[in-house]
């Protein structure tokens, strides 16, 4: 009888350890480095003959009882209204993924990206991916990598895209941001 009790106690302790381990995989607080105001430059088609540069701002703050980080991008565009992106970021404990929901005034499709944040020595690396239909027959694939040195108030995010019609990845966007206030 004591053997069975010890066995069940051992199994219970293992389940507690694994439950604790699972609960610390990630957190919405992993995005706290974004909180504040930033100057941002986006370069569309950075390795093409005619890259397009947009300069703007980024403001990030906690939202919905700190369950999300809400970031608002605002870019001036020549001869057009400003382009605004609103991004909600969080850690989804059900899927065990860091997520970002992108809503843009310049793009009608809402995009949910999922990925991970890894801390490598003195660098934070946020990788994410998404796929979505852009027409009845074409799917777009997006992959993004944000890199930030932990001791610097700047980050660079590179985004690649491809479609189901053209299976070649294209370097679509480089975003550079410098923090101006907390």
Secondary structure as GFF3:
##gff-version 3
##sequence-region A 1 182
A	DSSP	alpha_helix	2	23	.	.	.	ID=ss1
A	DSSP	three_ten_helix	28	34	.	.	.	ID=ss2
A	DSSP	beta_strand	36	44	.	.	.	ID=ss3
A	DSSP	beta_strand	52	63	.	.	.	ID=ss4
A	DSSP	beta_strand	68	75	.	.	.	ID=ss5
A	DSSP	beta_strand	83	92	.	.	.	ID=ss6
A	DSSP	beta_strand	97	104	.	.	.	ID=ss7
A	DSSP	beta_strand	107	120	.	.	.	ID=ss8
A	DSSP	beta_strand	123	133	.	.	.	ID=ss9
A	DSSP	beta_strand	139	149	.	.	.	ID=ss10
A	DSSP	beta_strand	154	163	.	.	.	ID=ss11
A	DSSP	beta_strand	170	181	.	.	.	ID=ss12
###
